[in-house]
Amino acid sequence: MPRRSRFSAFVHGAKEAGRLVVQPRMGFAEIPVMREGLLGVRAARATAVGTITLDSYTRVNDHDSARAALRTGAELNGFPLVAHGADATRQMLSGLAGNDFPIQVRHGSALPYPLFEAMVETGIDATEGGPVSYCLPYSRAPLSEAVSAWSRCCDLLAAQDEQMHLESFGGCMLGQLCPPSLLVALSILEGLFFQEHGLTSISLSYAQQTHPGQDLEAIAALRRLAGERLAATDWHVVLYTYMGVYPRTPVGSFRILEDSARLAVRSGAERLIVKTPAEAHRIPTVAENVDALEFAAAIAADERAAGNPELPTDTGLYEEALHLVDSTLELGGTVGQALVRAFARGHLDVPFCLHRDNANKSRAYVDPRGLLRWSDPGAMSIPAHPGGERSALTAQGLIDMLGYNERRFDREQLTRTPFRSLS
């Protein structure tokens, strides 16, 4: 049986008890403030795990600038783990992290080996990312370099006596406008990459998109593929509340969070990353993070008790994702090699992603029902869908698609009438 980390043991224990694990995105530069934030999350009326989100300097391994910011009091947008050092971070977590409150570091680094060394030394429970999902959206580093760096990182984790949990970010590419079959395939491929390097405690991500039935179909496909391909690991699914352009009204933002919590329960996802009403305007406070956690937990409990039905769509997502996974693996002797070659050939192609190793020939659209579909798959061997716009996408057309969920949830609040999809 695969080794189970402290992080995954907590998540699976919550599921067995009928509770959804909720988690914020939260990071503060100063140790007292970061500890206060973690204490607030632990005390929330929810089954929660803690988050330490790292700052931008640390993500690109510019630790001298992070240290300088700490000395001068300059503002940082997260926790500079390497600059603070393992001893100070361990002291911050003393009496706080444990079996009943595991903590994950979130970072966004394509070349994270120094961060992984610091996390191992600190004794962090979990982290996240992946060679594709933290390279293409966030970095100019070549994909081959990111794959090499993440191979070293995974080997480092696999060599430890205490298993650290690693979450693929593959199901969250660019946050929006990436059709679900590719999100599912990338999450599985990164999971296979982790498994190939000896990791046994992993999670697979998926980000809420534009249609709840399609999201249910996607998560079902993700769970089915994980059961078929990742038997050597102890895995679970983490759902992200919508990561794209967020509703700007308080009610609209709570409505989209409510939908994500209900989706998590209906789909069987074990963990939910929440967002707050402040997301559209600024970095949320500790209290706002706690409010969002408690709200999501209450909605999840209500959904579990009510058992409201929601039918998934049937658009062939599993078959499409399976084809992308299997045909990618045929391209290399290792998963890492296969991923590099797949993107070099446009066999995998993330729409609207400008990284130089991504072909950026594929295009997606939101159809009149709100389904996110392929209008042009580029060189990927999957079909376009009838009704997709094959003419050149205009700037206004892209803006309209990016704002789809913002308008959908805010309009219900502002007009008290249901939102109508794009026609």
N, C-alpha and C positions, 0 to 999 in steps of 0.2 A: 504494500500500500504506500502511495507517495507520502513523503514527509509533509506534515502540516505545520505551517508557521503559526506563531502566536496571533498574527493578524488574521489569517484565514480561519483559525480555530474560533476566534471571536465572531467572525462573520457567519460561519456555519452554525455556531451555537445559537445566534440570534434567529437564524432562519428556522432552526428546529423548534424554537420557542414561538414562532409565528410573528416575528418582528422584523421590520425592514431597518437595515443599518443606514443612517444618514450621515453625511459628511460635508463640512464647509470647504471653501477655498479660502484660506486665511494665512497671511504671513505679515509679520511686523519685524522691523529691524532690531529694536532694542529687546534685550533678554527679558526684563521685567514685563514689558507689554506683551511679548509673545507668550510668556507663561500665563499672564492674566487671561489671554485669549483662550489658551488651551484649558485652563481651569473653568472658564465660562462654558466651553463646549462640553466638558465632562459633566458639569452640573445641569446641563439642559435636560428638560423632560422629553428625552428621546434616547434611543439606542444609537449612540454616536461614536465615531472614531475621530481622532484629532488629525489636524493637518498643519504642516509647516511648509508654506510656500516660499521658495527662495527668491532673492532679488535678481534683477537683470544683470548686474555685474557678475554675480556668482554663476549664473547660467552660462556665461561665455568665458568663464575661468579668468576673469579680470579681478583677482582677489586683492591686488594692491589698491585698486580704486575703491573696493568695498571697505578695506581697512581705513583708507583715508576718509571715507564718508563717516565711518563710526567715530573717528578722531575729531572731525570737524562738526559733527552733528548734521551733515548734509542729509537730505531726505533719501531714503531707499524704499523701493516698492516691494520689499520682502525681507526674509531672514538670511543674512550672509553667513551660512553655516561654516564655510572654510575659514572665513575671517575671524569668527568668534572662536573657533577651535573646538575640538572634541571635549575637552575637560569642562569648559564653560557650558557647552550644550548639555552634557550629561548632568551637570548640576541643575540646569534649568528644568530638566525632565525628572529629577529625583523626586520620588514620592508622588509622581503624577502619571507617568507611563506605566503600564502593567498589563496583566492578563485581561483586566476589565476595562482598559482604555489604551488600546494600541494606537500608534501614531505613524502617519505616512508623510514622507517628504515629497513635495511636488516641485519640479525644477524647470523643465523645458529646455534641457541642454542636449545638443546633438553629439557632443564630445565630453561625456560626463565622468570620465574615469577619476579625476581628483575628487569629485563630489561623492562617488561611490566609496572611495577610500575613506573619506571623512564620515560617511554614514555607517560604514562597517565599524570604524573605530568608536563611534558614538553609541552604537547598539540600537540604531533606528529599526523599527519593525517592518517598514515597507517603503517602497518608492514606486515610480511609474515612468512611462515613456516607451521608447523603442527606436530601433535604427532607422525606420522610415518615418514614423509618426512624430519624432522629435527632430528630424532633419529637414524634410521637405517644407513644412509650414514655417519653421522658425530659424533656419540657418542657411548660410551660404556654403557650408562645408560640403564637399563632394559626398554623394551617398556612399560610395565605396569606403571613404574614410570614416563615416558614421558607423557603417556595418562593422568595420574593424574595431572601432572604439567600443561599441556595444558588445562585441564578442568578448573583449577583455573584461568588461564590466560583469557580464554574465558568468564568466569563468571565475572571477573574484568572488561573487556571491555563492556560486556552487561549491567553492572550496571551504566555506565557513561551516563550523559545527552547528551553529544556530541558523536556520533557514530564514533569509529575508524574503518577504513577499514582493513580487514584481508585477505590476499592472501594465498591460499593453494600452497605449493611447491610440491604437490603430483605428478604433471605431469613432474617432472624433476629428478626422482630418478636416482642417480649415473651419470646423465648427458648423458649417452649413453648405448646402448646394453640392454635396457629394452623394450620389445615389446610394441607397442602403446596401446594395449587393457588394459594392467595392468596400464600404466600411466594414462589413462582416468579413470579407475576404482578407483585408489587411489586419484586422484584429486576430484572425486565426493564424495568418502567416507569421505575425510577430510572436504569437503564442508558440508556434512550432519552432521558431528561432530560439526562444527561451528554453523550450524542452530539449532541443538539440544540444544546448550548452549545459544541460544537467540541472536546470532549475525545476523544482517540483511544486512550488507554491506560487500560482499565478492567477491573475484575473484578466478578463476580456471586456473591453469597453464598447459602448454604443451610445451615441448622442441622439437625444430626441430631435426629430426633424419636423415635418410639416403635416403629417397625417397619422393619427393614432393607430388606425388599422394597419397601415404599412409598417409602422414601428413595431407593432406586435408581431407581424410576419417576420421582420428582420431579426428580432431578438429570438424568436423561435428557431430561425435558421442558424443563428449564432450558437445557440445551445445545442442544437442537433449536431452541427459540425464539430463543436468542442467535444461532445460525447464520443464522436467517431474518431477524432484525430488526436485528442490530448489525454488519452487514458493513462498515460504515465505521469500525469500531473494532478494535483489537487487544485481545481479551478472553480471560480465563480464569476458571475456577470455583474458589472457595474454600469448603471445607467447615468448619463449626464443630463441634467436639466438643460434645455435648449441653449446652445453656445453661440448662436448668431445674434443679429440685431434684436435687442431685447425690448419688450413693451416698456413704454415710458410712464404709464399711469400706475399708481400703486395697486389698484385692483387688477389691472391687466397683468402685471408681473406676478401677483399672487395666483392668478388664474392659470398662467402657464406652468408655474411651480406645482399647482394642484394637479394639472394634467400629467405632469411627469411623475408625481408620486403615485397616482392611480395607475399609470402605465407600468411603473416598477412592480406593483403588486400583481397586476393582471398578467404580466409577462414572466413572473417568477424571478426577476432580477433580485439579487441579494443585497445590493448596496446602491445608494442614490447620492450623487453629488449635487448639491442644491445651489441655487443662486438667490439673490435678494433683490428687493425693489430698488436698491441703490445702484445696481449693476449698470444701468443706463446712464448714470450721472457721475459716479465716483467710487472709490474703494469703500466697501461697507465697513461699519464699525463692528466690534465684538457683539454688542447687543443686537444689531441687525442680523448678524450671522446666526445667533442663537434663536432669534424669532423665526428665521427661515427654517432652521432645523426642527423646531417644535411644531411649526405649522405643517411641514412635510410629514412628520411622524404622526400627527393627529389625522391627517388626510389618509395616510396609509392604513392606519388602524380602522378608520371608517370604511375604507374600500374593502379591506379584508373581511370586515363584519357584514357588509352589504352584499358582497359577491356580485357586483354589477357586471352584466355581460358586455363584452366588446369583441366583435368578430374581427379577426385579422383579414387583411386582403389576401388574395391568392394570385400573385403576379410572377411567380417563378423565381422568387428571390433566392431560395435555397439552391436551386439548380444553377443559377447564374453565379452565385458565390462559390459553389463547389467547383465549377468549371474554371474560375479565375484562380482558385487555390491550386488545383491539380495541374493546370497548364503552366502555372508559374514554377512549380516544383520540378517540372520536367526540364527546366532551363539550366539547372546547376546541380553540382554534386552535394552542395550544402544549401540550407535555406538562405543564408546570407548571399552566396553567389547567385542563387536564383533570383533574389530580389533585385540585386544590382542589374543583372541582365534583363529582367522583365521591364524595369523602368527605362533602361537604355534603348529598348526596342519599342517602347510605347505599348507593350503588352499589359502593363499596368500604367494608368494615366489618371491623375487626380485633376478633375476639372477646375479651372481658374487658379491653379497653383503655379507660381512663377519661378520656382526653383529650376536651376539650369539642367538638372538631371531628370526633370519631369517634362514629358513631351508637350503637355498643355494643349493637346488637340481635341480632347474629349469635351463635351458640353452637356449640361443638364438643364432641365426646366421644371417648373412647378405646373402641373396640369390643372384643368378646371376643377377637379375634385380635391386638389391639394396634394396629390401624389408627386413625389420627387422622382423624376424619370430621366432616362438618357434621350437626348435629342440627337446626339452624335457621339458614338463611343470611340471615335478616333481609330487607332490601330488595334484596339482591344477586340477580341473575337467574341463579342456579345452583340445582340441586336439593338438597334434604336427602336423606340416605341412610336407607334402611329400617333400623329397629332403634334409631335415635337416640332418646334420651329427650326428649320434647317437654314433659314436665311441668317445673315450676320446679326449677332446679338448687339443691340444698341446699348448705350450707357444707361438710358432710362429704363430699358428692359431689365438690365442687371440690377439696378437700384430697386425696381419693383419687386423682383424676386427676393433680394436681400431683406426687404422690409415686410415680407409676407406675414410672418408670425407677429411682428410688431403691430401691424394693422389689424390682423385677425383678433388679437386679444384686447388691444386698446379700443377698437371700434365697438366691441360689445359693451365696454364700459361707457364710452362717450355717447353712443346712440341708443343703447339698450336694445339693439337689434342684432341678430346673428350676423356674423361676417360671411360674405359671399366670396367664394374663391375667384381667382383671376379668370377672366373669360378670354 
